Amino acid sequence: MTVTGEGAVGRLPPAVVRLLAGAPLVGAVEQAFPLLTVDDAGFPHLYVLSRADVDVADDGGEVRLAIAGRRTRAHLRRDGRATLLAVDGDTVHVAKLVARREVAADGVAAVAFSVASVDRSTAGVPLTPLSFTLPAELPRHEAWDRRAHLLRTLAAG
């Protein structure tokens, strides 16, 4: 396994922006993106995002995430740091993020992050990312339209 730096600090590389772009498709196999924060005792805490929860500035300089998890929101408010993982072929991209601002409504926070650094770890063999098949009822059940509205509000402000 090889670990290397990637791209300019302060921006996600284009390959990661492409992975995070767009909306999940009903019936399609979609990548789930792990977001790690740290709990009060110093242990990693996992929250899983879909592309419906993510908005990235075109230049990769700002990452905006819709987060419904109560504990994840509390960790971010306390510490402000998170790590986002994305798999592309034989590579895991590891983006270290710093929370900068937030808007919240109805138990969901849209948080804007700056990119502190991005590394990549290459396994040399194809990797299978954490994934899910999107059921038709999930966007309604999780109120993806409201999350999208929060992300747009955050991007505009």
N, C-alpha and C positions, 0 to 999 in steps of 0.2 A: 504494500500500500504506500502510495506517495502522497504527501501533503505539501501543497504549494500555496503561495499567495496568489491572488487573482484580481486583476482590474485595479482601478484607482480606488483608494480608500474613500469612502463617502458615496459610493455608487454600487448598485448591483450590476454584475456583468450582463450583457445582452442575453446570454443563454438563460440566465435565471429569470430575467424579466419576461422572456418568452414562455417559460414554464408556468409562471404565475398569471399570465394574461388571459383574458377571456372569461366566459361563464361556463360552468359545468353543464354538461348535456345529459338530459334524462336518458337513462338506459346505458350510458357510456361508462366504461371503466375510467375512473378519474384518480389522479394522484392526490393523496392526503398529505398535507405538509405539517410535520411536527414543529411546534413552537415550544421551546423550553424556557421556563423561568425558574427562579429559586425560591423555595418556601422559607418560612421563618426559621427553620432549623438548619438551613443551608443545603437541603436536598433538592435535586432537580425535580421539577414539576412539568408534566407533559400536557399540552393542549393541542388538539388536532384541528387544522384549518383546511377548508377547500378553497378553490379559486373564487367561490362566491363570497368568501370572507376577506379577500385580498384586493387591493388596488395599489398599483405602483406608478409613480411618476414616469413619464416616457423616458427620461434620462437615467432612471434607476436611482435617483438621489433621495427619494422619499418613499417609504413603504407604509401603507395604511392598512390596518387590520381591524376587522370587526370581531370583537371578543365578547362572547356571552358568558363564559365561565367565571363564576364569582371569585374563585380562588386565584385564577390567572390575573384577573383585574386587580385584586388586592396585592398580589406580588408586584405587578407593574407599578402600582401607585406607591408602594413602599420602596422599591429598588430601581425601577425604570429601565431595567435591562432584560433582553430576551435574545434567544438564538433561534433562527429559523433554518430548517433543513429542507433541501430540495434535491431530488435525484434526477440525473440526466445521463442515461446510458451506463457507463462504468464509473461515474463520478458523483460524489455527494458534495453539494455546495453548502457551506456552513456560513451563514450571515449573522454577524453579531450586531444587534440593533439597540438603539437608545431611544426611549420614549421621549417625545418632545411636547405633544399636546394631545388633547382628548376632547371628544364630544360624546355625550351619553344620553340614552333614552330607552325606556322600556326594558331595562336589565341588560342592555348591550352597550359596550363602549367601542367607539371607533377611535383608534389610537394611531397617531402619526409618529413614525420612527425615522431617525437618521441612521445611516449605515456606518457603523464604527469600523468594521472590517469584513472581508469575505475571504475565506479559504476554501480550497477544494481538496478532497481526498479521492484519489483514483485507485480503484481496486484492481484494475486490469482485466476484470471480467464483467459482463453485463450484470447490473443490479436490478432487482425488482423493488420498486418503491412501495411504501405503504399505500394501499389503494382501496377504492370502494366503487361499487356500481350504484349510480344515483337513482334511487326510486322516485317516481313521479310526485309522491306526497311530501318529500323532504323539504323542497323549497317553501311550500306553504306552512308546514309544521314549524320550521325554523324562521319563518318570516324573512326570507331572503330579500324581499322588496324593501323592507324597513332597514335592513343592514346596508343595502346598496344606497339608500337615501342618506344614511348616516355617513357612509364613506364619501359620497359626493359633497355633503355638507362640510366635512373635514377638509377635503381637497380644495374647496372654494375659499376656506377661511384661513 
